[in-house]
Amino acid sequence: MKLLIIRHADPDYSIDSLTEKGWREAELLSKRLEKQLADSKERVHIYCSPLGRAKDTASLTLKKLDLTAEERPWLREFAAQATDEETGQKRICWDLIPQKWTAQELNYDKDRWAEVPFQRNANSGEEAQWVWNGLDEVLKTHGYERKGNCYQVNQSNRDIVVLFCHFGVECVMLSHLLGISPVVLWHGFCAAPSSVTTLITEERREGTALFRMGSFGDTSHLYVENEPIAFAARFCETYDNMEERHD
C-alpha cells in the first residue's frame, strides 16, 4: 500500500482558503496527481481535513479524477497550544524557539516527548493519540492493522491512500509511522505548501509491514512549471534578513 500525505497549497488563513498563488499550486498539483493516479483510480482512496484550505486544495484533484473525498476531523491542523512563559501568549506546540526545545532532551524521545511541561500543558500527547488512532483506523480498513511498532497485514494490497491535510498534523502522522518524536519532525523538517510526502509498505516477511518513506515534501510539480515554492512554514534563513519571518 502507498500513502500520499499532501500539505494544502499556499494558504490565506484569514478566510481559511488559498491565496492566488495557492490556487496555481493546487492546479499544478492536480495535474501531477492526475498523471500519477489516473490509471490506478479504482485503487485510490482520498481523505481530507475539514478545513477550507485543505478542501480547496483537494477539490481540483478530485475534479480531475472524478472522485470524492472522505473528511476526517483528526486531519485538521494540529491544534495543541499552551502559554509561552516568556510572553504570556498562547503558542502552538509545533512552533517553538530552537533554544528552548533543543535544551530539553525529552523532546527528542519518541515515547516521552509529551512529558515536557509545555507539551503536557498543551495536551499534545492526547491530541497526538487522537490523530494516531484515526490514522490507524483508516489503515486497518485498508488491510493494515497496527501491532506494536509494525502493521499486521490482514489483506495485502496496492491501494493508494491520499491524505490532504496540514504540516503540523503531517509530522504527527510521520512520528507514528516512523518512530520519531514529532517535536523533531515539526522543527527539523519543512513541508512546503502543496508538497507530497510518499510512504510505501515494506513486507519483507509475510504478514508484517512497515511504512518506509520514499520522499518527503516533494514539490517537483512546481519546479517543472517554474512556480516558486511558497515561504509558508519557514523562518528567516539568516537573522539579518528582516524581510523573512522571525517569529
C-alpha positions in Angstrom: 0.0 0.0 0.0 1.1 3.5 -0.7 0.4 6.7 1.4 0.5 10.2 -0.1 0.4 12.9 2.6 -0.2 16.3 1.0 0.0 19.6 2.6 -2.5 22.2 1.4 -1.4 24.8 -1.1 -0.3 28.4 -0.1 -2.9 29.5 2.5 -4.9 32.6 3.1 -5.5 31.9 6.8 -7.9 34.9 7.1 -10.5 33.2 5.0 -9.3 29.6 5.5 -8.8 29.2 1.8 -5.9 29.7 -0.7 -4.1 32.7 -2.0 -4.0 33.4 -5.7 -0.6 31.6 -5.7 -2.1 28.8 -3.7 -4.7 28.1 -6.4 -2.0 28.0 -9.0 -0.1 25.5 -6.8 -3.3 23.4 -6.4 -3.8 23.3 -10.1 -0.2 22.1 -10.8 -0.6 19.5 -8.0 -3.8 18.2 -9.6 -2.1 17.8 -13.0 0.7 15.8 -11.3 -1.8 13.6 -9.4 -3.9 13.1 -12.5 -0.9 11.7 -14.3 0.2 9.7 -11.3 -3.1 8.2 -10.3 -5.5 8.1 -13.3 -4.5 4.6 -14.4 -5.0 3.3 -10.8 -8.1 5.2 -10.0 -10.0 2.2 -8.7 -7.4 1.8 -6.0 -7.2 5.4 -5.0 -8.9 6.5 -1.7 -8.8 10.1 -0.7 -9.3 11.5 2.8 -9.3 15.2 3.6 -9.1 17.6 6.5 -12.4 19.5 7.3 -10.6 22.9 7.0 -11.2 25.0 3.9 -7.6 25.4 2.7 -7.1 21.6 2.6 -10.5 21.0 1.0 -9.9 23.7 -1.6 -6.5 22.1 -2.5 -8.1 18.7 -2.9 -11.0 20.0 -4.9 -9.1 20.4 -8.2 -7.6 16.9 -7.9 -11.0 15.4 -7.1 -12.5 17.0 -10.1 -9.8 15.8 -12.5 -10.0 12.2 -11.2 -13.8 12.3 -10.8 -13.5 11.1 -7.2 -14.8 12.2 -3.8 -13.0 12.6 -0.5 -14.0 11.4 2.9 -13.5 14.1 5.6 -11.7 13.1 8.8 -11.7 15.5 11.8 -8.3 14.4 13.0 -6.7 15.5 9.8 -7.3 19.1 10.7 -4.3 21.2 11.7 -2.7 20.0 15.0 -4.2 22.5 17.4 -2.5 21.8 20.8 -1.4 25.1 22.4 0.0 26.3 25.7 1.0 29.5 27.3 4.5 30.8 26.5 6.2 31.5 29.8 8.1 34.5 28.4 5.4 36.3 26.5 2.2 35.1 28.4 0.7 34.4 24.9 -0.6 31.1 23.6 1.8 29.3 21.3 1.2 26.2 19.1 3.3 23.3 20.2 4.9 22.8 16.7 6.3 26.3 16.5 8.8 26.7 19.4 12.1 28.7 19.6 15.1 26.4 18.9 17.0 27.5 22.0 14.0 26.4 24.1 13.0 23.0 22.8 16.5 21.7 22.0 17.6 22.3 25.6 15.1 19.7 26.8 16.3 16.2 26.0 12.8 14.6 26.4 11.8 16.5 23.2 13.9 14.0 21.3 12.4 11.0 22.9 9.7 9.3 20.8 8.0 7.9 23.8 8.3 10.7 26.4 8.2 14.0 24.4 4.7 14.7 25.7 6.0 14.8 29.2 7.8 18.1 28.6 5.9 20.7 30.6 5.0 22.8 27.6 3.7 19.8 25.7 1.9 18.5 28.8 0.2 21.8 29.3 -0.9 21.8 25.7 -2.3 18.3 26.0 -0.2 17.4 23.0 0.0 13.8 23.9 -3.8 13.4 24.0 -4.1 15.3 20.7 -1.4 13.1 19.1 -3.1 9.9 20.3 -6.4 11.1 18.6 -4.5 11.5 15.3 -2.7 8.2 15.6 -5.9 6.4 16.4 -7.7 8.0 13.4 -4.8 7.1 11.1 -4.6 3.5 12.3 -8.4 3.2 11.9 -8.1 4.2 8.2 -5.1 1.9 7.6 -7.0 -1.0 9.2 -9.9 -0.5 6.8 -7.3 -0.9 4.0 -5.9 -4.2 5.4 -3.1 -3.0 7.7 -3.6 -3.3 11.5 -1.2 -1.7 14.0 0.6 -4.3 16.1 3.4 -2.8 18.3 5.7 -0.8 16.0 4.7 -2.6 12.8 1.5 -3.4 11.0 -0.2 -6.8 10.7 -1.1 -7.5 7.1 -4.7 -8.7 7.1 -5.1 -8.0 3.4 -2.0 -7.2 1.3 -2.8 -4.8 -1.4 -1.6 -1.9 -3.6 -4.2 0.7 -2.5 -3.2 4.3 -2.7 -4.4 6.3 0.3 -4.2 10.1 -0.2 -4.4 12.4 2.8 -4.9 16.2 2.2 -4.0 17.9 5.4 -1.6 20.3 7.1 2.1 20.5 8.1 1.7 20.1 11.9 -0.6 17.0 11.7 1.5 15.5 8.9 4.5 15.4 11.2 2.4 13.8 13.9 1.4 11.0 11.5 5.0 10.6 10.4 6.1 10.3 14.0 3.8 7.4 14.5 4.7 5.6 11.2 8.5 6.1 11.5 9.0 6.1 15.3 10.4 9.6 15.7 9.4 12.3 18.2 7.0 14.7 16.5 8.9 17.7 18.1 12.0 16.8 16.0 9.9 16.5 12.8 8.0 19.8 13.5 11.2 21.7 13.9 13.7 19.8 11.8 11.6 19.2 8.6 9.7 21.7 6.4 6.9 20.5 4.0 6.2 23.4 1.7 2.6 24.2 0.6 1.2 21.6 -1.9 4.1 19.3 -1.2 3.7 15.5 -1.4 5.2 13.0 1.0 5.2 9.4 0.0 5.4 6.2 2.1 5.2 2.7 0.8 4.6 -0.5 2.8 7.6 -2.9 3.0 6.6 -6.5 3.6 9.8 -8.4 3.9 8.2 -11.2 5.9 4.7 -12.4 5.1 2.0 -10.9 7.3 4.1 -8.0 8.7 4.5 -4.5 7.1 6.5 -1.4 7.9 5.9 2.0 6.3 9.0 3.4 4.6 9.3 7.0 3.4 10.2 7.3 -0.2 10.2 11.0 -0.4 9.4 14.0 1.9 7.8 17.3 0.9 8.3 16.8 -2.9 7.4 19.9 -4.9 8.6 18.8 -8.4 5.2 19.7 -9.8 6.1 23.4 -9.0 9.6 23.2 -10.3 8.6 21.8 -13.7 6.3 24.8 -14.2 8.7 27.4 -12.8 6.3 28.1 -9.9 8.3 29.3 -6.9 7.9 27.4 -3.6 5.9 29.4 -1.1 7.6 30.5 2.1 4.9 29.3 4.5 6.2 27.1 7.3 9.7 28.6 7.0 11.5 31.2 9.0 14.4 33.6 8.3 17.4 31.8 6.7 19.7 34.4 8.3 18.8 36.6 11.3 19.7 39.8 9.5 17.2 39.3 6.8 14.2 41.3 8.1 12.1 40.5 5.1 11.7 36.9 6.2 9.7 35.8 9.2 11.4 35.7 12.6 8.5 34.7 14.9 
